[in-house]
Amino acid sequence: MGILRHVSSGRSVVLAAHSVAGRAPSSAVRLADHAASNDHASVSWNGERWQVRDLGSTNGTFVDEVRVLPRDKADLKQGSVLRLGSDAERWELTDDRGPVVVARAVATGEVHQAVDGLLALPDQDNVLASIITDSTGRWLMEGSDGSLRQVTDGEEVTLAGQRWTLTVPPASPVVGTYKTKPSFSLATCTLRFHVSRNEEHVRIEAVEGEETLPLGQITPFYALLLLARERAKAAEEASLPVDEQGWIDVSTLADWLGVEETYLNVLLYRARQAFTKAGLGSAIVQRRRGEIRLGTGRVEEHKA
């Protein structure tokens, strides 16, 4: 995600796809020095890189001490330093990755931003909705009922009586943060489940050819193991087309785990976090109205 850091104070601002820097209270990058203008400059993502545009400021916008002409745009890269009006407003672009969805609570101003293409609302301990990104860079909202739709910039959503305003960047496949080699893909790799005898411990690794990507061992992986078994059983029976194999009721999975459906949402979110952090995306879990399944049929189970 794009991040600007105020050089002297260390304060950081997560950039939306279009952010205005200025002294105006509504500015995303709030400037305090009187040499800065109310609407001083804008920083925007063009699909490939960040750019700054001077908005006709009184004392100028500079990138690495080179002035940006009024109404012109200048490219930014990681480490670029913006000077907005005076030395008191020096800001460094410390992260030049593409923008992410940002949710702001209307009542409190609390801000949450997506990490690795995944955002929980209202928060990670009470997941009533998840915002995820697909392979084309579109941002989608998945409800706890399995509904799925594309979200739009500036829209408001209400969850548990709390309103949130969404800042949604343009679709771009470069938005995510991928820490693994491109050879690993959920669509082509095999998930290897290592299960202890008492099934209290489940470890997963992704296997692609001769390469192995460890995903670790966390409690939510047991839920994935149950879904993997259902999908493997359906594939073995071959009585349904692939698109229909492995689907079960969400309530059934919750009963198997002995948890409420509200907590099941938290477990599934944490499992997704492990996969998105590894660069495998959020599609490890697929949901539709009232039903759920594992997002791949390429699975193996090994008893420890």
C-alpha positions as CSV (number, residue, x, y, z in Angstrom):
1,M,0.0,0.0,0.0
2,G,1.2,3.6,-0.6
3,I,2.4,5.2,2.6
4,L,3.7,8.8,3.1
5,R,5.7,9.4,6.3
6,H,6.2,12.9,7.7
7,V,10.0,13.2,8.0
8,S,10.3,15.1,11.2
9,S,7.4,13.6,13.3
10,G,7.4,10.1,11.8
11,R,3.6,10.2,11.3
12,S,2.4,8.0,8.5
13,V,-0.6,8.2,6.2
14,V,-1.9,5.3,4.1
15,L,-2.8,6.7,0.6
16,A,-6.1,6.1,-1.1
17,A,-6.1,5.9,-4.9
18,H,-6.5,9.7,-4.8
19,S,-5.4,11.7,-1.8
20,V,-5.2,15.5,-1.4
21,A,-2.5,17.0,0.8
22,G,-3.3,20.4,2.4
23,R,-4.3,22.4,5.4
24,A,-8.0,21.9,4.8
25,P,-9.7,19.7,7.5
26,S,-10.9,17.3,4.8
27,S,-7.4,16.6,3.5
28,A,-6.3,13.0,3.6
29,V,-2.7,14.2,4.2
30,R,-3.2,17.0,6.7
31,L,-0.6,19.7,6.6
32,A,0.0,22.1,9.5
33,D,2.6,24.6,8.4
34,H,1.2,28.0,7.3
35,A,3.4,27.9,4.2
36,A,1.2,25.1,2.8
37,S,-2.0,25.8,1.0
38,N,-5.5,24.5,1.9
39,D,-5.5,22.3,-1.2
40,H,-1.8,22.0,-1.8
41,A,-1.2,18.9,-3.9
42,S,-2.7,15.6,-4.8
43,V,-1.1,12.1,-4.8
44,S,-2.7,9.6,-7.1
45,W,-2.2,6.0,-8.3
46,N,-2.3,5.7,-12.2
47,G,-2.4,1.9,-12.3
48,E,1.3,1.5,-12.4
49,R,2.9,4.2,-10.1
50,W,2.2,7.0,-7.7
51,Q,2.2,10.6,-9.1
52,V,2.0,14.0,-7.4
53,R,0.3,17.0,-8.9
54,D,0.6,20.6,-7.6
55,L,-2.9,22.2,-7.2
56,G,-1.7,25.7,-7.8
57,S,-0.2,26.1,-4.3
58,T,1.3,29.4,-3.1
59,N,4.8,28.0,-2.2
60,G,5.2,25.1,-4.5
61,T,5.5,21.3,-4.5
62,F,8.9,19.7,-4.8
63,V,10.0,16.1,-5.5
64,D,13.6,15.5,-4.3
65,E,14.0,19.3,-4.5
66,V,12.8,19.5,-8.1
67,R,9.8,21.8,-8.4
68,V,6.6,20.4,-9.9
69,L,5.0,23.0,-12.2
70,P,1.5,24.0,-11.3
71,R,-1.1,21.5,-12.7
72,D,1.8,19.2,-13.8
73,K,2.4,15.7,-12.5
74,A,5.6,14.1,-11.3
75,D,6.3,10.4,-10.8
76,L,7.2,9.1,-7.3
77,K,9.1,6.0,-6.3
78,Q,10.0,4.5,-3.0
79,G,12.2,6.9,-1.1
80,S,11.0,10.0,-3.0
81,V,10.7,13.0,-0.7
82,L,7.9,15.6,-1.2
83,R,8.4,19.2,0.1
84,L,5.0,20.8,0.4
85,G,5.5,24.6,0.8
86,S,8.4,24.5,3.3
87,D,10.9,22.2,5.0
88,A,8.4,21.7,7.8
89,E,6.2,19.7,5.4
90,R,8.7,17.1,4.1
91,W,7.1,13.7,3.4
92,E,8.8,10.5,2.2
93,L,7.1,7.8,0.1
94,T,8.1,4.8,2.2
95,D,5.9,2.2,0.4
96,D,5.3,2.5,-3.3
97,R,2.9,-0.5,-3.7
98,G,-0.5,0.1,-5.1
99,P,-3.4,1.4,-3.1
100,V,-5.8,-0.8,-1.0
101,V,-9.4,-0.5,0.2
102,V,-9.7,1.8,3.2
103,A,-12.8,1.7,5.5
104,R,-13.5,4.7,7.7
105,A,-16.1,4.6,10.5
106,V,-18.4,7.6,10.0
107,A,-19.1,8.1,13.7
108,T,-15.6,7.8,15.1
109,G,-13.2,8.3,12.2
110,E,-11.5,5.0,13.0
111,V,-9.7,3.7,9.9
112,H,-9.0,0.1,8.8
113,Q,-7.1,-0.8,5.6
114,A,-6.8,-4.1,3.7
115,V,-3.6,-6.0,4.2
116,D,-2.5,-8.5,1.6
117,G,-5.8,-8.0,-0.3
118,L,-8.0,-8.8,2.7
119,L,-10.0,-6.6,5.1
120,A,-12.4,-7.6,7.9
121,L,-15.3,-5.5,9.1
122,P,-16.0,-4.3,11.7
123,D,-12.8,-6.0,12.8
124,Q,-10.9,-9.3,12.8
125,D,-12.6,-10.5,16.0
126,N,-16.1,-9.8,14.7
127,V,-16.1,-10.6,11.0
128,L,-19.5,-9.6,9.6
129,A,-18.1,-9.0,6.1
130,S,-14.8,-9.5,4.3
131,I,-13.5,-7.3,1.5
132,I,-11.2,-9.3,-0.8
133,T,-9.4,-8.7,-4.1
134,D,-9.7,-11.2,-7.0
135,S,-7.1,-12.0,-9.6
136,T,-8.0,-9.0,-11.8
137,G,-7.6,-6.6,-8.9
138,R,-11.3,-6.0,-8.4
139,W,-12.4,-5.4,-4.7
140,L,-15.3,-7.6,-3.6
141,M,-17.4,-7.7,-0.4
142,E,-18.3,-11.1,0.9
143,G,-21.1,-11.1,3.4
144,S,-21.4,-13.7,6.3
145,D,-24.3,-15.2,4.3
146,G,-22.0,-15.9,1.4
147,S,-23.2,-13.0,-0.8
148,L,-20.5,-11.5,-3.0
149,R,-20.5,-8.2,-4.9
150,Q,-18.1,-5.6,-6.2
151,V,-17.6,-2.5,-3.9
152,T,-17.4,1.0,-5.3
153,D,-15.4,4.1,-4.2
154,G,-17.2,6.3,-1.7
155,E,-20.0,3.9,-0.9
156,E,-21.3,3.4,2.6
157,V,-22.0,0.1,4.3
158,T,-23.7,-0.5,7.6
159,L,-22.7,-3.4,9.8
160,A,-24.1,-4.0,13.3
161,G,-25.5,-0.4,13.3
162,Q,-22.1,1.1,12.5
163,R,-21.6,3.0,9.2
164,W,-18.4,2.8,7.2
165,T,-17.3,4.8,4.2
166,L,-15.2,2.8,1.7
167,T,-12.3,4.3,-0.3
168,V,-11.8,1.9,-3.2
169,P,-8.9,2.1,-5.6
170,P,-9.3,1.3,-9.3
171,A,-9.0,-2.3,-10.3
172,S,-5.4,-3.3,-10.8
173,P,-3.8,-6.7,-10.6
174,V,-0.6,-5.2,-9.1
175,V,-2.5,-4.0,-5.9
176,G,-1.6,-7.0,-3.8
177,T,1.4,-7.8,-1.7
178,Y,3.0,-11.0,-2.8
179,K,5.9,-12.5,-0.9
180,T,6.4,-15.8,-2.7
181,K,7.7,-16.9,-6.0
182,P,5.2,-16.5,-8.9
183,S,5.4,-20.3,-9.5
184,F,3.1,-20.9,-6.5
185,S,-0.6,-20.6,-7.4
186,L,-3.6,-22.0,-5.6
187,A,-5.0,-23.0,-9.0
188,T,-2.0,-25.3,-9.8
189,C,-0.4,-26.2,-6.5
190,T,-1.3,-29.2,-4.2
191,L,-2.2,-28.5,-0.6
192,R,-0.6,-31.1,1.7
193,F,-2.3,-31.4,5.1
194,H,-0.1,-32.9,7.9
195,V,-2.5,-34.1,10.6
196,S,-1.5,-35.3,14.1
197,R,-3.0,-38.6,15.3
198,N,-5.4,-36.8,17.6
199,E,-6.2,-34.2,15.0
200,E,-5.4,-31.4,17.4
201,H,-2.6,-30.1,15.1
202,V,-2.9,-29.4,11.4
203,R,0.0,-28.1,9.3
204,I,-0.3,-27.1,5.7
205,E,2.2,-26.8,2.9
206,A,1.7,-25.9,-0.7
207,V,3.6,-28.1,-3.2
208,E,4.4,-26.9,-6.8
209,G,6.6,-29.4,-8.7
210,E,9.7,-29.9,-6.5
211,E,9.1,-26.7,-4.5
212,T,7.4,-26.5,-1.1
213,L,5.9,-23.5,0.5
214,P,5.2,-23.9,4.3
215,L,2.0,-22.2,5.5
216,G,2.5,-23.2,9.1
217,Q,0.2,-24.6,11.8
218,I,-2.7,-22.6,13.2
219,T,-6.0,-23.6,14.7
220,P,-8.2,-22.4,11.8
221,F,-6.5,-25.0,9.5
222,Y,-8.6,-27.7,11.1
223,A,-11.7,-26.1,9.5
224,L,-9.9,-26.2,6.1
225,L,-9.0,-29.9,6.8
226,L,-12.7,-30.7,7.2
227,L,-13.6,-28.9,4.0
228,A,-10.7,-30.7,2.2
229,R,-12.1,-34.0,3.2
230,E,-15.5,-33.2,1.9
231,R,-14.1,-32.0,-1.4
232,A,-11.9,-35.1,-1.7
233,K,-14.8,-37.4,-0.9
234,A,-17.0,-35.7,-3.5
235,A,-14.3,-36.0,-6.1
236,E,-13.9,-39.7,-5.4
237,E,-17.6,-40.3,-5.7
238,A,-17.6,-38.3,-9.0
239,S,-21.4,-38.0,-8.9
240,L,-21.3,-34.2,-9.3
241,P,-19.6,-31.9,-11.7
242,V,-16.4,-30.3,-10.3
243,D,-18.1,-26.9,-9.8
244,E,-20.6,-28.6,-7.4
245,Q,-18.2,-30.8,-5.5
246,G,-17.5,-30.3,-1.8
247,W,-20.2,-27.7,-0.9
248,I,-21.7,-28.1,2.6
249,D,-23.9,-25.9,4.7
250,V,-22.1,-23.3,6.8
251,S,-24.2,-24.4,9.8
252,T,-22.9,-28.0,9.3
253,L,-19.3,-26.9,9.4
254,A,-20.0,-24.8,12.5
255,D,-21.6,-27.9,14.2
256,W,-18.6,-30.1,13.3
257,L,-16.3,-27.6,14.9
258,G,-18.6,-27.0,17.9
259,V,-18.6,-23.2,17.4
260,E,-21.1,-20.5,16.6
261,E,-21.3,-19.3,13.0
262,T,-20.1,-15.8,14.1
263,Y,-16.9,-17.4,15.4
264,L,-16.6,-19.6,12.4
265,N,-16.3,-16.4,10.3
266,V,-13.4,-15.4,12.4
267,L,-11.7,-18.8,12.0
268,L,-12.1,-18.6,8.2
269,Y,-10.8,-15.1,8.0
270,R,-7.7,-16.1,9.9
271,A,-7.2,-19.0,7.6
272,R,-7.5,-16.7,4.6
273,Q,-5.0,-14.4,6.2
274,A,-2.4,-17.1,6.2
275,F,-2.9,-17.8,2.5
276,T,-3.0,-14.2,1.4
277,K,0.2,-13.5,3.5
278,A,1.9,-16.3,1.6
279,G,0.7,-14.8,-1.7
280,L,-1.8,-17.5,-2.5
281,G,-4.8,-15.2,-2.4
282,S,-8.1,-15.4,-0.5
283,A,-9.9,-18.0,-2.7
284,I,-8.9,-20.9,-0.3
285,V,-12.4,-20.6,1.0
286,Q,-15.4,-20.2,-1.5
287,R,-18.8,-19.2,-0.2
288,R,-22.3,-18.9,-1.7
289,R,-25.6,-18.4,0.0
290,G,-25.5,-20.6,3.1
291,E,-22.8,-22.9,1.8
292,I,-19.1,-23.2,1.8
293,R,-16.3,-25.3,0.3
294,L,-12.5,-25.5,0.0
295,G,-11.3,-23.4,-3.0
296,T,-9.2,-26.2,-4.5
297,G,-9.6,-29.9,-5.1
298,R,-5.9,-30.6,-5.2
299,V,-5.3,-31.9,-1.7
300,E,-3.4,-34.6,0.1
301,E,-3.7,-35.7,3.8
302,H,-0.8,-37.2,5.7
303,K,-1.0,-38.5,9.2
304,A,1.9,-37.6,11.5
